[in-house]
Amino acid sequence: MTRTVALSTLATLGLALVTMTAGAQDMMRDVDLTSPAMVSSEMTRPEVEAVLAKASAAQPADFTGKRLSGLDLSGLDLSNAVFRAARLNKTILRDARLDRAILDQAWLLDADLTGASLKGANLFASQMARARLDGANLSGARIAADLTGASLVGASIADAHLGADMRNQSMGLMRAVLRSANLERLNARNADLSRVDLEFAVLRGADLSGASLKNAQLGGADLTGANVIDADFDGADLASAKLIALNGLDRAKNFDKAKNRERLIRE
């Protein structure tokens, strides 16, 4: 009976996350974040290591729906592992390898991924508010996660896809949310940030060269000293954004097509 209830709860959470729209991408108000399902772990680190030891390229480690919150998994090689709908709230994943890992619909609230590698990982409908990813490498990753208030200081999302795929939006506008995130010195070269919510984000000294900012929400964002060579601002909302001492603004694309340019801050 307990397992049936747990599976039912997991299915409900998964459905809620998959069907959410961009405006309701934060589903935390509908979930008891203090419940055992969200704050406890059903496995120990040695048990996680045992699963990894048995994994292979054909059968990667599968932690689908597992409760792993609060564990210290720092330094582990979790490449290709499946964490679909897993709970990893406040889990410590410092310097862990999560290359090509599947983290779709996973909960990583307040998780510590400092220095972690998530190259080519999938983060679709993941809940990552306040997560710490300073120095993390998410190059080439697919990120449609809620990273509100997260910290990615010195991290890399080069060539990553965070934007909305307008050909596949039957479930609502799915894109990354980086509202109020600390993205100082972020490497976002050639990243797809189209329609991404970057309101009030700190992008001081970030490298946005070649990035697509088409229709991105940049209201109140701080881009002081950012590199915007070949960045595409077509349709980007710049209301109250700080574009001070930018590098390469004269070489940016479609800046004349950005919205609310008269309201941006230049000095």
C-alpha positions in Angstrom: 0.0 0.0 0.0 2.8 2.4 0.9 4.6 1.8 -2.4 1.3 2.3 -4.3 0.8 5.7 -2.5 4.4 6.7 -3.2 4.1 5.9 -6.9 0.8 7.8 -7.0 2.4 10.8 -5.4 5.3 10.6 -7.8 3.0 10.4 -10.8 1.1 13.4 -9.6 4.2 15.5 -9.1 5.5 14.4 -12.5 2.2 15.3 -14.2 2.1 18.7 -12.5 5.6 19.5 -13.7 5.2 18.4 -17.2 1.9 20.3 -17.7 3.1 23.6 -16.2 3.4 26.8 -18.2 6.2 29.3 -18.0 4.1 31.6 -15.7 3.6 28.7 -13.3 6.9 27.0 -13.7 7.4 27.2 -9.9 5.2 24.5 -8.5 6.5 24.7 -5.0 3.4 26.4 -3.7 1.5 23.2 -4.4 4.0 20.9 -2.7 4.8 20.4 1.0 8.5 21.0 1.0 8.9 19.9 4.6 7.4 16.4 3.9 9.7 13.3 4.2 9.3 12.8 0.5 11.1 16.1 -0.1 13.7 16.3 2.7 14.8 12.7 3.4 16.8 10.0 1.6 15.9 6.4 1.1 19.5 5.5 0.2 23.0 6.0 1.7 26.1 7.1 -0.2 27.5 3.5 -0.2 24.2 2.3 -1.6 24.4 4.9 -4.4 28.0 3.8 -5.1 26.9 0.2 -5.3 24.3 1.0 -7.9 26.9 2.9 -9.9 29.3 0.0 -9.7 26.8 -2.2 -11.4 25.9 0.3 -14.1 27.1 0.0 -17.7 26.8 1.9 -20.9 23.9 -0.2 -21.9 22.2 0.0 -18.5 23.1 3.3 -16.8 22.4 3.8 -13.1 18.7 4.5 -12.6 17.6 6.6 -9.7 14.2 7.5 -11.1 11.9 8.8 -8.4 14.4 8.1 -5.6 14.5 10.2 -2.5 18.2 11.3 -2.2 17.7 14.7 -0.5 20.5 15.8 1.9 23.0 13.2 0.8 26.7 14.0 0.3 27.4 12.7 -3.2 30.3 15.0 -3.9 33.0 13.8 -6.3 31.0 10.8 -7.6 30.9 9.9 -11.3 27.2 10.0 -12.1 27.6 10.3 -15.8 24.7 9.0 -17.9 22.7 8.3 -14.7 19.0 8.7 -14.7 17.5 10.9 -12.0 14.1 11.5 -13.6 11.7 12.9 -10.9 14.2 12.2 -8.2 14.4 14.3 -5.1 17.8 15.8 -4.5 17.0 18.8 -2.4 20.0 20.2 -0.5 22.0 17.2 -1.8 25.8 17.9 -2.0 27.1 17.2 -5.5 30.3 19.2 -5.4 32.7 18.3 -8.2 30.5 15.4 -9.2 30.3 14.3 -12.8 26.8 14.3 -14.3 27.7 14.4 -17.9 24.7 13.4 -20.1 22.7 12.7 -16.9 18.9 12.8 -17.1 17.5 15.1 -14.5 14.2 15.7 -16.1 11.5 16.7 -13.5 14.1 16.3 -10.7 13.9 18.4 -7.5 17.3 20.1 -6.7 16.2 22.9 -4.4 19.2 24.4 -2.6 21.4 21.6 -4.1 25.1 22.2 -4.1 26.6 21.5 -7.5 29.7 23.7 -7.1 32.3 22.7 -9.7 30.1 19.9 -11.0 30.2 18.8 -14.7 26.8 18.5 -16.4 28.0 18.5 -20.0 25.2 17.4 -22.3 22.8 16.8 -19.4 19.1 17.0 -19.7 17.3 19.3 -17.2 13.7 19.5 -18.4 11.1 20.8 -15.9 13.7 20.5 -13.1 13.2 22.5 -9.9 16.5 24.2 -9.0 15.6 27.3 -7.1 18.6 28.6 -5.1 20.9 25.8 -6.4 24.6 26.6 -6.3 26.4 25.9 -9.5 29.4 28.2 -9.2 32.1 27.0 -11.6 29.9 24.2 -12.9 30.2 23.1 -16.6 26.8 22.8 -18.3 28.1 23.2 -21.8 25.9 21.6 -24.4 23.2 20.9 -21.8 19.4 21.1 -22.5 18.1 23.3 -19.6 14.4 24.1 -19.2 14.6 24.4 -15.4 13.5 26.9 -12.8 16.8 28.3 -11.5 15.3 31.3 -9.7 17.8 32.8 -7.3 20.5 30.2 -8.3 24.2 31.0 -8.3 26.2 30.2 -11.4 29.2 32.4 -10.8 32.0 31.5 -13.3 29.9 28.6 -14.6 29.7 27.6 -18.3 26.5 27.2 -20.4 28.4 27.5 -23.7 26.4 26.0 -26.6 23.7 25.0 -24.1 20.0 25.2 -25.1 17.9 27.1 -22.5 15.5 28.7 -24.9 11.9 27.7 -25.7 11.4 25.5 -28.7 8.4 27.1 -30.3 7.8 24.0 -32.4 7.0 22.0 -29.3 5.1 24.1 -26.8 1.8 22.1 -26.5 2.4 21.9 -22.7 3.0 25.6 -22.3 6.1 27.8 -22.7 9.0 25.6 -21.5 12.3 27.5 -21.1 14.8 28.2 -18.4 14.0 30.7 -15.6 17.0 32.5 -14.2 15.2 35.3 -12.5 17.4 37.0 -9.8 20.1 34.5 -10.5 23.8 35.4 -9.9 25.4 34.8 -13.4 28.5 36.9 -12.8 31.3 35.9 -15.3 29.1 33.3 -16.8 30.4 31.7 -20.0 27.3 31.7 -22.3 29.1 31.7 -25.6 26.8 30.6 -28.4 24.1 29.6 -25.9 20.4 29.7 -26.8 18.8 32.1 -24.3 15.8 32.9 -26.5 12.7 33.7 -24.4 14.6 32.9 -21.2 13.5 34.8 -18.1 16.6 36.7 -16.9 14.8 39.5 -15.0 17.0 41.0 -12.3 19.7 38.5 -13.0 23.3 39.6 -12.4 25.4 39.1 -15.6 28.3 41.3 -14.8 31.3 40.4 -16.8 29.4 37.5 -18.5 30.5 36.3 -22.0 27.3 36.4 -24.1 29.2 36.4 -27.4 27.2 34.7 -30.1 24.3 34.0 -27.7 20.7 34.3 -28.8 18.8 36.6 -26.6 15.8 36.7 -28.9 12.7 37.7 -26.9 14.5 37.2 -23.7 13.3 39.0 -20.6 16.1 41.1 -19.3 14.2 43.6 -17.3 16.3 44.9 -14.4 19.2 42.6 -15.3 22.8 43.9 -14.7 25.0 43.3 -17.8 27.7 45.7 -16.7 31.0 44.8 -18.5 29.4 41.9 -20.4 30.7 40.7 -23.8 27.9 40.9 -26.3 29.8 40.6 -29.6 27.4 38.8 -32.1 24.7 38.4 -29.4 21.3 38.6 -30.9 18.9 41.1 -29.1 16.0 40.7 -31.4 12.8 41.3 -29.4 14.7 41.2 -26.0 13.0 43.3 -23.3 15.6 45.7 -21.8 13.4 47.7 -19.5 15.6 49.0 -16.6 18.4 46.7 -17.7 22.0 47.9 -16.9 24.0 47.9 -20.1 27.1 49.7 -18.7 30.5 49.5 -20.3 29.5 46.6 -22.6 32.1 45.0 -24.8 31.1 44.8 -28.4 27.7 46.4 -28.4 28.5 47.9 -31.8 28.9 44.3 -33.1 25.7 42.9 -31.5 22.9 41.8 -33.7 19.5 43.3 -33.9 20.0 45.7 -31.0 17.8 48.1 -32.8 14.9 45.6 -32.5 15.2 45.2 -28.8 12.2 46.3 -26.7 12.2 49.2 -24.2 15.7 50.5 -25.3 14.6 54.0 -24.1 14.3 52.6 -20.6 17.6 50.8 -20.3 20.4 52.2 -18.1 23.7 53.1 -19.8 25.5 54.8 -16.9 
